[in-house]
Amino acid sequence: MSAAAHTPEIGSVIDDAMRAIEDENKTLKNVLPKNYASPDLDKRVLGDVVDLFTNMDMTDTEDSKDLLGRT
Protein backbone atom coordinates (compact mmCIF):
# COMPACT_ATOMS: atom_id res chain seq x y z
CA MET A 1 0.00 0.00 0.00
CA SER A 2 2.82 2.40 0.74
CA ALA A 3 3.93 2.26 -2.89
CA ALA A 4 0.52 3.61 -3.91
CA ALA A 5 0.36 6.24 -1.14
CA HIS A 6 0.74 9.20 -3.44
CA THR A 7 -1.16 7.98 -6.46
CA PRO A 8 -4.73 8.88 -7.45
CA GLU A 9 -5.69 5.23 -6.81
CA ILE A 10 -4.85 5.27 -3.07
CA GLY A 11 -8.53 5.36 -2.09
CA SER A 12 -9.29 2.21 -4.09
CA VAL A 13 -6.18 0.52 -2.69
CA ILE A 14 -7.35 1.22 0.87
CA ASP A 15 -10.89 0.04 0.10
CA ASP A 16 -9.50 -3.20 -1.34
CA ALA A 17 -7.33 -3.66 1.76
CA MET A 18 -10.40 -3.25 3.99
CA ARG A 19 -12.22 -5.92 1.96
CA ALA A 20 -9.23 -8.26 2.25
CA ILE A 21 -9.13 -7.76 6.03
CA GLU A 22 -12.83 -8.57 6.24
CA ASP A 23 -12.35 -11.68 4.10
CA GLU A 24 -9.69 -12.95 6.52
CA ASN A 25 -11.60 -11.91 9.66
CA LYS A 26 -15.26 -12.84 9.29
CA THR A 27 -16.19 -11.03 12.54
CA LEU A 28 -15.31 -7.77 10.77
CA LYS A 29 -17.62 -8.43 7.80
CA ASN A 30 -19.42 -5.20 6.84
CA VAL A 31 -17.79 -3.34 9.75
CA LEU A 32 -14.80 -1.62 8.16
CA PRO A 33 -15.30 1.53 6.10
CA LYS A 34 -14.88 1.21 2.37
CA ASN A 35 -15.45 4.73 1.16
CA TYR A 36 -11.88 5.92 0.69
CA ALA A 37 -12.22 5.95 -3.11
CA SER A 38 -14.85 8.67 -2.78
CA PRO A 39 -14.08 11.69 -4.95
CA ASP A 40 -14.86 13.87 -1.92
CA LEU A 41 -11.74 12.67 -0.07
CA ASP A 42 -8.44 14.41 -0.69
CA LYS A 43 -6.09 11.69 -1.97
CA ARG A 44 -3.05 13.69 -0.85
CA VAL A 45 -4.26 13.53 2.75
CA LEU A 46 -4.89 9.76 2.43
CA GLY A 47 -1.36 9.36 1.13
CA ASP A 48 0.00 11.34 4.06
CA VAL A 49 -1.88 9.09 6.51
CA VAL A 50 -0.47 5.99 4.81
CA ASP A 51 3.00 7.53 5.14
CA LEU A 52 2.44 8.11 8.86
CA PHE A 53 1.61 4.45 9.46
CA THR A 54 4.35 3.22 7.13
CA ASN A 55 7.00 5.18 9.00
CA MET A 56 5.70 4.45 12.51
CA ASP A 57 7.46 1.97 14.78
CA MET A 58 4.78 -0.59 15.58
CA THR A 59 7.05 -3.33 16.87
CA ASP A 60 5.60 -5.88 19.23
CA THR A 61 5.80 -4.85 22.85
CA GLU A 62 4.58 -6.26 26.14
CA ASP A 63 1.38 -4.20 26.18
CA SER A 64 0.61 -4.34 22.47
CA LYS A 65 -2.81 -6.00 22.68
CA ASP A 66 -4.30 -3.06 20.82
CA LEU A 67 -1.32 -1.75 18.93
CA LEU A 68 -3.37 -0.01 16.25
CA GLY A 69 -5.68 1.54 18.84
CA ARG A 70 -2.72 2.89 20.81
CA THR A 71 -1.26 4.27 17.60
mmCIF file of the N, C-alpha and C atoms, coordinates in Angstrom:
data_MODEL
# 
_entry.id   MODEL 
# 
loop_
_atom_site.group_PDB 
_atom_site.id 
_atom_site.type_symbol 
_atom_site.label_atom_id 
_atom_site.label_alt_id 
_atom_site.label_comp_id 
_atom_site.label_asym_id 
_atom_site.label_entity_id 
_atom_site.label_seq_id 
_atom_site.pdbx_PDB_ins_code 
_atom_site.Cartn_x 
_atom_site.Cartn_y 
_atom_site.Cartn_z 
_atom_site.occupancy 
_atom_site.B_iso_or_equiv 
_atom_site.pdbx_formal_charge 
_atom_site.auth_seq_id 
_atom_site.auth_comp_id 
_atom_site.auth_asym_id 
_atom_site.auth_atom_id 
_atom_site.pdbx_PDB_model_num 
ATOM 1   N N  . MET A 1 1  ? 0.817   -1.179  0.000  1.00 0.00 ? 1  MET A N  1 
ATOM 2   C CA . MET A 1 1  ? 0.000   0.000   0.000  1.00 0.00 ? 1  MET A CA 1 
ATOM 3   C C  . MET A 1 1  ? 0.870   1.255   0.000  1.00 0.00 ? 1  MET A C  1 
ATOM 4   N N  . SER A 1 2  ? 1.990   1.196   0.668  1.00 0.00 ? 2  SER A N  1 
ATOM 5   C CA . SER A 1 2  ? 2.823   2.397   0.742  1.00 0.00 ? 2  SER A CA 1 
ATOM 6   C C  . SER A 1 2  ? 3.317   2.836   -0.632 1.00 0.00 ? 2  SER A C  1 
ATOM 7   N N  . ALA A 1 3  ? 3.480   1.897   -1.549 1.00 0.00 ? 3  ALA A N  1 
ATOM 8   C CA . ALA A 1 3  ? 3.930   2.256   -2.893 1.00 0.00 ? 3  ALA A CA 1 
ATOM 9   C C  . ALA A 1 3  ? 2.873   3.080   -3.628 1.00 0.00 ? 3  ALA A C  1 
ATOM 10  N N  . ALA A 1 4  ? 1.612   2.897   -3.258 1.00 0.00 ? 4  ALA A N  1 
ATOM 11  C CA . ALA A 1 4  ? 0.516   3.615   -3.912 1.00 0.00 ? 4  ALA A CA 1 
ATOM 12  C C  . ALA A 1 4  ? 0.078   4.844   -3.125 1.00 0.00 ? 4  ALA A C  1 
ATOM 13  N N  . ALA A 1 5  ? 0.788   5.170   -2.033 1.00 0.00 ? 5  ALA A N  1 
ATOM 14  C CA . ALA A 1 5  ? 0.359   6.244   -1.140 1.00 0.00 ? 5  ALA A CA 1 
ATOM 15  C C  . ALA A 1 5  ? 0.094   7.555   -1.849 1.00 0.00 ? 5  ALA A C  1 
ATOM 16  N N  . HIS A 1 6  ? 0.900   7.901   -2.791 1.00 0.00 ? 6  HIS A N  1 
ATOM 17  C CA . HIS A 1 6  ? 0.744   9.204   -3.443 1.00 0.00 ? 6  HIS A CA 1 
ATOM 18  C C  . HIS A 1 6  ? 0.346   9.066   -4.908 1.00 0.00 ? 6  HIS A C  1 
ATOM 19  N N  . THR A 1 7  ? -0.577  8.136   -5.135 1.00 0.00 ? 7  THR A N  1 
ATOM 20  C CA . THR A 1 7  ? -1.162  7.980   -6.464 1.00 0.00 ? 7  THR A CA 1 
ATOM 21  C C  . THR A 1 7  ? -2.654  8.280   -6.368 1.00 0.00 ? 7  THR A C  1 
ATOM 22  N N  . PRO A 1 8  ? -3.290  8.614   -7.476 1.00 0.00 ? 8  PRO A N  1 
ATOM 23  C CA . PRO A 1 8  ? -4.733  8.885   -7.449 1.00 0.00 ? 8  PRO A CA 1 
ATOM 24  C C  . PRO A 1 8  ? -5.565  7.658   -7.042 1.00 0.00 ? 8  PRO A C  1 
ATOM 25  N N  . GLU A 1 9  ? -4.970  6.468   -7.117 1.00 0.00 ? 9  GLU A N  1 
ATOM 26  C CA . GLU A 1 9  ? -5.689  5.234   -6.814 1.00 0.00 ? 9  GLU A CA 1 
ATOM 27  C C  . GLU A 1 9  ? -5.650  4.856   -5.341 1.00 0.00 ? 9  GLU A C  1 
ATOM 28  N N  . ILE A 1 10 ? -5.037  5.653   -4.464 1.00 0.00 ? 10 ILE A N  1 
ATOM 29  C CA . ILE A 1 10 ? -4.853  5.267   -3.071 1.00 0.00 ? 10 ILE A CA 1 
ATOM 30  C C  . ILE A 1 10 ? -6.181  4.930   -2.382 1.00 0.00 ? 10 ILE A C  1 
ATOM 31  N N  . GLY A 1 11 ? -7.233  5.649   -2.698 1.00 0.00 ? 11 GLY A N  1 
ATOM 32  C CA . GLY A 1 11 ? -8.533  5.355   -2.086 1.00 0.00 ? 11 GLY A CA 1 
ATOM 33  C C  . GLY A 1 11 ? -9.016  3.955   -2.416 1.00 0.00 ? 11 GLY A C  1 
ATOM 34  N N  . SER A 1 12 ? -8.888  3.562   -3.674 1.00 0.00 ? 12 SER A N  1 
ATOM 35  C CA . SER A 1 12 ? -9.289  2.210   -4.089 1.00 0.00 ? 12 SER A CA 1 
ATOM 36  C C  . SER A 1 12 ? -8.401  1.158   -3.454 1.00 0.00 ? 12 SER A C  1 
ATOM 37  N N  . VAL A 1 13 ? -7.120  1.453   -3.316 1.00 0.00 ? 13 VAL A N  1 
ATOM 38  C CA . VAL A 1 13 ? -6.185  0.515   -2.687 1.00 0.00 ? 13 VAL A CA 1 
ATOM 39  C C  . VAL A 1 13 ? -6.578  0.285   -1.227 1.00 0.00 ? 13 VAL A C  1 
ATOM 40  N N  . ILE A 1 14 ? -6.933  1.357   -0.524 1.00 0.00 ? 14 ILE A N  1 
ATOM 41  C CA . ILE A 1 14 ? -7.347  1.219   0.872  1.00 0.00 ? 14 ILE A CA 1 
ATOM 42  C C  . ILE A 1 14 ? -8.656  0.458   0.966  1.00 0.00 ? 14 ILE A C  1 
ATOM 43  N N  . ASP A 1 15 ? -9.618  0.772   0.108  1.00 0.00 ? 15 ASP A N  1 
ATOM 44  C CA . ASP A 1 15 ? -10.892 0.037   0.105  1.00 0.00 ? 15 ASP A CA 1 
ATOM 45  C C  . ASP A 1 15 ? -10.664 -1.455  -0.131 1.00 0.00 ? 15 ASP A C  1 
ATOM 46  N N  . ASP A 1 16 ? -9.802  -1.791  -1.073 1.00 0.00 ? 16 ASP A N  1 
ATOM 47  C CA . ASP A 1 16 ? -9.496  -3.201  -1.344 1.00 0.00 ? 16 ASP A CA 1 
ATOM 48  C C  . ASP A 1 16 ? -8.837  -3.865  -0.140 1.00 0.00 ? 16 ASP A C  1 
ATOM 49  N N  . ALA A 1 17 ? -7.979  -3.120  0.557  1.00 0.00 ? 17 ALA A N  1 
ATOM 50  C CA . ALA A 1 17 ? -7.333  -3.664  1.765  1.00 0.00 ? 17 ALA A CA 1 
ATOM 51  C C  . ALA A 1 17 ? -8.371  -3.930  2.846  1.00 0.00 ? 17 ALA A C  1 
ATOM 52  N N  . MET A 1 18 ? -9.337  -3.045  3.000  1.00 0.00 ? 18 MET A N  1 
ATOM 53  C CA . MET A 1 18 ? -10.404 -3.252  3.987  1.00 0.00 ? 18 MET A CA 1 
ATOM 54  C C  . MET A 1 18 ? -11.210 -4.509  3.647  1.00 0.00 ? 18 MET A C  1 
ATOM 55  N N  . ARG A 1 19 ? -11.496 -4.707  2.374  1.00 0.00 ? 19 ARG A N  1 
ATOM 56  C CA . ARG A 1 19 ? -12.223 -5.923  1.959  1.00 0.00 ? 19 ARG A CA 1 
ATOM 57  C C  . ARG A 1 19 ? -11.396 -7.170  2.245  1.00 0.00 ? 19 ARG A C  1 
ATOM 58  N N  . ALA A 1 20 ? -10.109 -7.111  1.992  1.00 0.00 ? 20 ALA A N  1 
ATOM 59  C CA . ALA A 1 20 ? -9.232  -8.261  2.250  1.00 0.00 ? 20 ALA A CA 1 
ATOM 60  C C  . ALA A 1 20 ? -9.179  -8.575  3.744  1.00 0.00 ? 20 ALA A C  1 
ATOM 61  N N  . ILE A 1 21 ? -9.121  -7.549  4.579  1.00 0.00 ? 21 ILE A N  1 
ATOM 62  C CA . ILE A 1 21 ? -9.126  -7.760  6.029  1.00 0.00 ? 21 ILE A CA 1 
ATOM 63  C C  . ILE A 1 21 ? -10.425 -8.425  6.453  1.00 0.00 ? 21 ILE A C  1 
ATOM 64  N N  . GLU A 1 22 ? -11.542 -7.963  5.917  1.00 0.00 ? 22 GLU A N  1 
ATOM 65  C CA . GLU A 1 22 ? -12.832 -8.573  6.237  1.00 0.00 ? 22 GLU A CA 1 
ATOM 66  C C  . GLU A 1 22 ? -12.900 -10.020 5.768  1.00 0.00 ? 22 GLU A C  1 
ATOM 67  N N  . ASP A 1 23 ? -12.342 -10.310 4.610  1.00 0.00 ? 23 ASP A N  1 
ATOM 68  C CA . ASP A 1 23 ? -12.345 -11.679 4.099  1.00 0.00 ? 23 ASP A CA 1 
ATOM 69  C C  . ASP A 1 23 ? -11.580 -12.620 5.026  1.00 0.00 ? 23 ASP A C  1 
ATOM 70  N N  . GLU A 1 24 ? -10.509 -12.126 5.624  1.00 0.00 ? 24 GLU A N  1 
ATOM 71  C CA . GLU A 1 24 ? -9.691  -12.949 6.522  1.00 0.00 ? 24 GLU A CA 1 
ATOM 72  C C  . GLU A 1 24 ? -10.223 -12.971 7.952  1.00 0.00 ? 24 GLU A C  1 
ATOM 73  N N  . ASN A 1 25 ? -11.060 -12.028 8.302  1.00 0.00 ? 25 ASN A N  1 
ATOM 74  C CA . ASN A 1 25 ? -11.601 -11.912 9.663  1.00 0.00 ? 25 ASN A CA 1 
ATOM 75  C C  . ASN A 1 25 ? -13.115 -11.746 9.571  1.00 0.00 ? 25 ASN A C  1 
ATOM 76  N N  . LYS A 1 26 ? -13.814 -12.859 9.529  1.00 0.00 ? 26 LYS A N  1 
ATOM 77  C CA . LYS A 1 26 ? -15.262 -12.841 9.291  1.00 0.00 ? 26 LYS A CA 1 
ATOM 78  C C  . LYS A 1 26 ? -16.026 -12.007 10.314 1.00 0.00 ? 26 LYS A C  1 
ATOM 79  N N  . THR A 1 27 ? -15.501 -11.847 11.539 1.00 0.00 ? 27 THR A N  1 
ATOM 80  C CA . THR A 1 27 ? -16.193 -11.033 12.543 1.00 0.00 ? 27 THR A CA 1 
ATOM 81  C C  . THR A 1 27 ? -16.200 -9.549  12.157 1.00 0.00 ? 27 THR A C  1 
ATOM 82  N N  . LEU A 1 28 ? -15.360 -9.165  11.219 1.00 0.00 ? 28 LEU A N  1 
ATOM 83  C CA . LEU A 1 28 ? -15.313 -7.772  10.769 1.00 0.00 ? 28 LEU A CA 1 
ATOM 84  C C  . LEU A 1 28 ? -16.151 -7.522  9.519  1.00 0.00 ? 28 LEU A C  1 
ATOM 85  N N  . LYS A 1 29 ? -16.826 -8.552  9.032  1.00 0.00 ? 29 LYS A N  1 
ATOM 86  C CA . LYS A 1 29 ? -17.620 -8.428  7.805  1.00 0.00 ? 29 LYS A CA 1 
ATOM 87  C C  . LYS A 1 29 ? -18.597 -7.266  7.901  1.00 0.00 ? 29 LYS A C  1 
ATOM 88  N N  . ASN A 1 30 ? -18.549 -6.379  6.934  1.00 0.00 ? 30 ASN A N  1 
ATOM 89  C CA . ASN A 1 30 ? -19.416 -5.197  6.836  1.00 0.00 ? 30 ASN A CA 1 
ATOM 90  C C  . ASN A 1 30 ? -19.227 -4.208  7.985  1.00 0.00 ? 30 ASN A C  1 
ATOM 91  N N  . VAL A 1 31 ? -18.072 -4.251  8.650  1.00 0.00 ? 31 VAL A N  1 
ATOM 92  C CA . VAL A 1 31 ? -17.789 -3.336  9.751  1.00 0.00 ? 31 VAL A CA 1 
ATOM 93  C C  . VAL A 1 31 ? -16.826 -2.224  9.313  1.00 0.00 ? 31 VAL A C  1 
ATOM 94  N N  . LEU A 1 32 ? -15.832 -2.584  8.544  1.00 0.00 ? 32 LEU A N  1 
ATOM 95  C CA . LEU A 1 32 ? -14.798 -1.617  8.161  1.00 0.00 ? 32 LEU A CA 1 
ATOM 96  C C  . LEU A 1 32 ? -15.303 -0.666  7.078  1.00 0.00 ? 32 LEU A C  1 
ATOM 97  N N  . PRO A 1 33 ? -14.880 0.586   7.140  1.00 0.00 ? 33 PRO A N  1 
ATOM 98  C CA . PRO A 1 33 ? -15.301 1.534   6.101  1.00 0.00 ? 33 PRO A CA 1 
ATOM 99  C C  . PRO A 1 33 ? -14.640 1.211   4.764  1.00 0.00 ? 33 PRO A C  1 
ATOM 100 N N  . LYS A 1 34 ? -15.396 1.434   3.709  1.00 0.00 ? 34 LYS A N  1 
ATOM 101 C CA . LYS A 1 34 ? -14.876 1.210   2.367  1.00 0.00 ? 34 LYS A CA 1 
ATOM 102 C C  . LYS A 1 34 ? -15.332 2.356   1.468  1.00 0.00 ? 34 LYS A C  1 
ATOM 103 N N  . ASN A 1 35 ? -15.036 3.558   1.926  1.00 0.00 ? 35 ASN A N  1 
ATOM 104 C CA . ASN A 1 35 ? -15.445 4.735   1.160  1.00 0.00 ? 35 ASN A CA 1 
ATOM 105 C C  . ASN A 1 35 ? -14.266 5.658   0.864  1.00 0.00 ? 35 ASN A C  1 
ATOM 106 N N  . TYR A 1 36 ? -13.070 5.105   0.906  1.00 0.00 ? 36 TYR A N  1 
ATOM 107 C CA . TYR A 1 36 ? -11.879 5.917   0.689  1.00 0.00 ? 36 TYR A CA 1 
ATOM 108 C C  . TYR A 1 36 ? -11.660 6.297   -0.774 1.00 0.00 ? 36 TYR A C  1 
ATOM 109 N N  . ALA A 1 37 ? -12.335 5.610   -1.686 1.00 0.00 ? 37 ALA A N  1 
ATOM 110 C CA . ALA A 1 37 ? -12.219 5.950   -3.107 1.00 0.00 ? 37 ALA A CA 1 
ATOM 111 C C  . ALA A 1 37 ? -13.149 7.107   -3.490 1.00 0.00 ? 37 ALA A C  1 
ATOM 112 N N  . SER A 1 38 ? -13.917 7.580   -2.519 1.00 0.00 ? 38 SER A N  1 
ATOM 113 C CA . SER A 1 38 ? -14.854 8.673   -2.776 1.00 0.00 ? 38 SER A CA 1 
ATOM 114 C C  . SER A 1 38 ? -14.129 9.884   -3.352 1.00 0.00 ? 38 SER A C  1 
ATOM 115 N N  . PRO A 1 39 ? -14.711 10.500  -4.371 1.00 0.00 ? 39 PRO A N  1 
ATOM 116 C CA . PRO A 1 39 ? -14.079 11.686  -4.950 1.00 0.00 ? 39 PRO A CA 1 
ATOM 117 C C  . PRO A 1 39 ? -14.048 12.870  -3.974 1.00 0.00 ? 39 PRO A C  1 
ATOM 118 N N  . ASP A 1 40 ? -14.822 12.784  -2.902 1.00 0.00 ? 40 ASP A N  1 
ATOM 119 C CA . ASP A 1 40 ? -14.857 13.868  -1.921 1.00 0.00 ? 40 ASP A CA 1 
ATOM 120 C C  . ASP A 1 40 ? -13.642 13.868  -0.998 1.00 0.00 ? 40 ASP A C  1 
ATOM 121 N N  . LEU A 1 41 ? -12.912 12.758  -0.946 1.00 0.00 ? 41 LEU A N  1 
ATOM 122 C CA . LEU A 1 41 ? -11.742 12.666  -0.066 1.00 0.00 ? 41 LEU A CA 1 
ATOM 123 C C  . LEU A 1 41 ? -10.481 13.113  -0.803 1.00 0.00 ? 41 LEU A C  1 
ATOM 124 N N  . ASP A 1 42 ? -9.695  13.911  -0.127 1.00 0.00 ? 42 ASP A N  1 
ATOM 125 C CA . ASP A 1 42 ? -8.438  14.408  -0.691 1.00 0.00 ? 42 ASP A CA 1 
ATOM 126 C C  . ASP A 1 42 ? -7.412  13.278  -0.687 1.00 0.00 ? 42 ASP A C  1 
ATOM 127 N N  . LYS A 1 43 ? -7.019  12.825  -1.840 1.00 0.00 ? 43 LYS A N  1 
ATOM 128 C CA . LYS A 1 43 ? -6.093  11.691  -1.968 1.00 0.00 ? 43 LYS A CA 1 
ATOM 129 C C  . LYS A 1 43 ? -4.704  12.033  -1.432 1.00 0.00 ? 43 LYS A C  1 
ATOM 130 N N  . ARG A 1 44 ? -4.336  13.299  -1.430 1.00 0.00 ? 44 ARG A N  1 
ATOM 131 C CA . ARG A 1 44 ? -3.047  13.691  -0.847 1.00 0.00 ? 44 ARG A CA 1 
ATOM 132 C C  . ARG A 1 44 ? -3.042  13.440  0.657  1.00 0.00 ? 44 ARG A C  1 
ATOM 133 N N  . VAL A 1 45 ? -4.159  13.752  1.308  1.00 0.00 ? 45 VAL A N  1 
ATOM 134 C CA . VAL A 1 45 ? -4.262  13.527  2.746  1.00 0.00 ? 45 VAL A CA 1 
ATOM 135 C C  . VAL A 1 45 ? -4.227  12.023  3.042  1.00 0.00 ? 45 VAL A C  1 
ATOM 136 N N  . LEU A 1 46 ? -4.939  11.223  2.247  1.00 0.00 ? 46 LEU A N  1 
ATOM 137 C CA . LEU A 1 46 ? -4.892  9.764   2.434  1.00 0.00 ? 46 LEU A CA 1 
ATOM 138 C C  . LEU A 1 46 ? -3.463  9.261   2.302  1.00 0.00 ? 46 LEU A C  1 
ATOM 139 N N  . GLY A 1 47 ? -2.754  9.749   1.313  1.00 0.00 ? 47 GLY A N  1 
ATOM 140 C CA . GLY A 1 47 ? -1.361  9.356   1.125  1.00 0.00 ? 47 GLY A CA 1 
ATOM 141 C C  . GLY A 1 47 ? -0.499  9.729   2.316  1.00 0.00 ? 47 GLY A C  1 
ATOM 142 N N  . ASP A 1 48 ? -0.752  10.908  2.879  1.00 0.00 ? 48 ASP A N  1 
ATOM 143 C CA . ASP A 1 48 ? 0.000   11.338  4.061  1.00 0.00 ? 48 ASP A CA 1 
ATOM 144 C C  . ASP A 1 48 ? -0.285  10.433  5.260  1.00 0.00 ? 48 ASP A C  1 
ATOM 145 N N  . VAL A 1 49 ? -1.533  10.000  5.417  1.00 0.00 ? 49 VAL A N  1 
ATOM 146 C CA . VAL A 1 49 ? -1.881  9.086   6.514  1.00 0.00 ? 49 VAL A CA 1 
ATOM 147 C C  . VAL A 1 49 ? -1.183  7.741   6.316  1.00 0.00 ? 49 VAL A C  1 
ATOM 148 N N  . VAL A 1 50 ? -1.178  7.241   5.101  1.00 0.00 ? 50 VAL A N  1 
ATOM 149 C CA . VAL A 1 50 ? -0.469  5.988   4.812  1.00 0.00 ? 50 VAL A CA 1 
ATOM 150 C C  . VAL A 1 50 ? 1.007   6.146   5.161  1.00 0.00 ? 50 VAL A C  1 
ATOM 151 N N  . ASP A 1 51 ? 1.593   7.268   4.799  1.00 0.00 ? 51 ASP A N  1 
ATOM 152 C CA . ASP A 1 51 ? 2.997   7.528   5.137  1.00 0.00 ? 51 ASP A CA 1 
ATOM 153 C C  . ASP A 1 51 ? 3.223   7.502   6.645  1.00 0.00 ? 51 ASP A C  1 
ATOM 154 N N  . LEU A 1 52 ? 2.302   8.098   7.399  1.00 0.00 ? 52 LEU A N  1 
ATOM 155 C CA . LEU A 1 52 ? 2.438   8.106   8.865  1.00 0.00 ? 52 LEU A CA 1 
ATOM 156 C C  . LEU A 1 52 ? 2.521   6.689   9.419  1.00 0.00 ? 52 LEU A C  1 
ATOM 157 N N  . PHE A 1 53 ? 1.616   5.820   8.968  1.00 0.00 ? 53 PHE A N  1 
ATOM 158 C CA . PHE A 1 53 ? 1.606   4.453   9.458  1.00 0.00 ? 53 PHE A CA 1 
ATOM 159 C C  . PHE A 1 53 ? 2.785   3.650   8.931  1.00 0.00 ? 53 PHE A C  1 
ATOM 160 N N  . THR A 1 54 ? 3.212   3.934   7.718  1.00 0.00 ? 54 THR A N  1 
ATOM 161 C CA . THR A 1 54 ? 4.347   3.224   7.132  1.00 0.00 ? 54 THR A CA 1 
ATOM 162 C C  . THR A 1 54 ? 5.625   3.521   7.898  1.00 0.00 ? 54 THR A C  1 
ATOM 163 N N  . ASN A 1 55 ? 5.775   4.749   8.337  1.00 0.00 ? 55 ASN A N  1 
ATOM 164 C CA . ASN A 1 55 ? 7.002   5.175   9.001  1.00 0.00 ? 55 ASN A CA 1 
ATOM 165 C C  . ASN A 1 55 ? 6.958   5.056   10.518 1.00 0.00 ? 55 ASN A C  1 
ATOM 166 N N  . MET A 1 56 ? 5.861   4.554   11.070 1.00 0.00 ? 56 MET A N  1 
ATOM 167 C CA . MET A 1 56 ? 5.697   4.450   12.511 1.00 0.00 ? 56 MET A CA 1 
ATOM 168 C C  . MET A 1 56 ? 6.267   3.124   13.024 1.00 0.00 ? 56 MET A C  1 
ATOM 169 N N  . ASP A 1 57 ? 6.937   3.184   14.161 1.00 0.00 ? 57 ASP A N  1 
ATOM 170 C CA . ASP A 1 57 ? 7.463   1.975   14.782 1.00 0.00 ? 57 ASP A CA 1 
ATOM 171 C C  . ASP A 1 57 ? 6.330   1.267   15.520 1.00 0.00 ? 57 ASP A C  1 
ATOM 172 N N  . MET A 1 58 ? 5.856   0.167   14.962 1.00 0.00 ? 58 MET A N  1 
ATOM 173 C CA . MET A 1 58 ? 4.777   -0.591  15.581 1.00 0.00 ? 58 MET A CA 1 
ATOM 174 C C  . MET A 1 58 ? 5.265   -1.986  15.938 1.00 0.00 ? 58 MET A C  1 
ATOM 175 N N  . THR A 1 59 ? 6.491   -2.045  16.471 1.00 0.00 ? 59 THR A N  1 
ATOM 176 C CA . THR A 1 59 ? 7.047   -3.333  16.869 1.00 0.00 ? 59 THR A CA 1 
ATOM 177 C C  . THR A 1 59 ? 6.281   -3.882  18.058 1.00 0.00 ? 59 THR A C  1 
ATOM 178 N N  . ASP A 1 60 ? 6.308   -5.174  18.168 1.00 0.00 ? 60 ASP A N  1 
ATOM 179 C CA . ASP A 1 60 ? 5.597   -5.882  19.226 1.00 0.00 ? 60 ASP A CA 1 
ATOM 180 C C  . ASP A 1 60 ? 6.199   -5.545  20.586 1.00 0.00 ? 60 ASP A C  1 
ATOM 181 N N  . THR A 1 61 ? 5.348   -5.121  21.494 1.00 0.00 ? 61 THR A N  1 
ATOM 182 C CA . THR A 1 61 ? 5.798   -4.846  22.855 1.00 0.00 ? 61 THR A CA 1 
ATOM 183 C C  . THR A 1 61 ? 4.924   -5.603  23.838 1.00 0.00 ? 61 THR A C  1 
ATOM 184 N N  . GLU A 1 62 ? 5.297   -5.542  25.094 1.00 0.00 ? 62 GLU A N  1 
ATOM 185 C CA . GLU A 1 62 ? 4.580   -6.256  26.140 1.00 0.00 ? 62 GLU A CA 1 
ATOM 186 C C  . GLU A 1 62 ? 3.096   -5.905  26.171 1.00 0.00 ? 62 GLU A C  1 
ATOM 187 N N  . ASP A 1 63 ? 2.773   -4.648  26.089 1.00 0.00 ? 63 ASP A N  1 
ATOM 188 C CA . ASP A 1 63 ? 1.385   -4.200  26.180 1.00 0.00 ? 63 ASP A CA 1 
ATOM 189 C C  . ASP A 1 63 ? 0.822   -3.811  24.814 1.00 0.00 ? 63 ASP A C  1 
ATOM 190 N N  . SER A 1 64 ? 1.030   -4.658  23.826 1.00 0.00 ? 64 SER A N  1 
ATOM 191 C CA . SER A 1 64 ? 0.607   -4.338  22.471 1.00 0.00 ? 64 SER A CA 1 
ATOM 192 C C  . SER A 1 64 ? -0.669  -5.071  22.058 1.00 0.00 ? 64 SER A C  1 
ATOM 193 N N  . LYS A 1 65 ? -1.565  -5.316  23.011 1.00 0.00 ? 65 LYS A N  1 
ATOM 194 C CA . LYS A 1 65 ? -2.809  -6.003  22.677 1.00 0.00 ? 65 LYS A CA 1 
ATOM 195 C C  . LYS A 1 65 ? -3.628  -5.217  21.664 1.00 0.00 ? 65 LYS A C  1 
ATOM 196 N N  . ASP A 1 66 ? -3.587  -3.904  21.766 1.00 0.00 ? 66 ASP A N  1 
ATOM 197 C CA . ASP A 1 66 ? -4.302  -3.065  20.821 1.00 0.00 ? 66 ASP A CA 1 
ATOM 198 C C  . ASP A 1 66 ? -3.333  -2.059  20.229 1.00 0.00 ? 66 ASP A C  1 
ATOM 199 N N  . LEU A 1 67 ? -2.379  -2.585  19.492 1.00 0.00 ? 67 LEU A N  1 
ATOM 200 C CA . LEU A 1 67 ? -1.317  -1.755  18.926 1.00 0.00 ? 67 LEU A CA 1 
ATOM 201 C C  . LEU A 1 67 ? -1.872  -0.663  18.021 1.00 0.00 ? 67 LEU A C  1 
ATOM 202 N N  . LEU A 1 68 ? -2.801  -1.010  17.164 1.00 0.00 ? 68 LEU A N  1 
ATOM 203 C CA . LEU A 1 68 ? -3.369  -0.011  16.252 1.00 0.00 ? 68 LEU A CA 1 
ATOM 204 C C  . LEU A 1 68 ? -4.152  1.033   17.030 1.00 0.00 ? 68 LEU A C  1 
ATOM 205 N N  . GLY A 1 69 ? -4.914  0.606   18.013 1.00 0.00 ? 69 GLY A N  1 
ATOM 206 C CA . GLY A 1 69 ? -5.678  1.543   18.839 1.00 0.00 ? 69 GLY A CA 1 
ATOM 207 C C  . GLY A 1 69 ? -4.786  2.512   19.572 1.00 0.00 ? 69 GLY A C  1 
ATOM 208 N N  . ARG A 1 70 ? -3.660  2.019   20.114 1.00 0.00 ? 70 ARG A N  1 
ATOM 209 C CA . ARG A 1 70 ? -2.715  2.890   20.812 1.00 0.00 ? 70 ARG A CA 1 
ATOM 210 C C  . ARG A 1 70 ? -2.076  3.866   19.839 1.00 0.00 ? 70 ARG A C  1 
ATOM 211 N N  . THR A 1 71 ? -1.875  3.428   18.616 1.00 0.00 ? 71 THR A N  1 
ATOM 212 C CA . THR A 1 71 ? -1.264  4.269   17.600 1.00 0.00 ? 71 THR A CA 1 
ATOM 213 C C  . THR A 1 71 ? -2.179  5.408   17.257 1.00 0.00 ? 71 THR A C  1 
# 
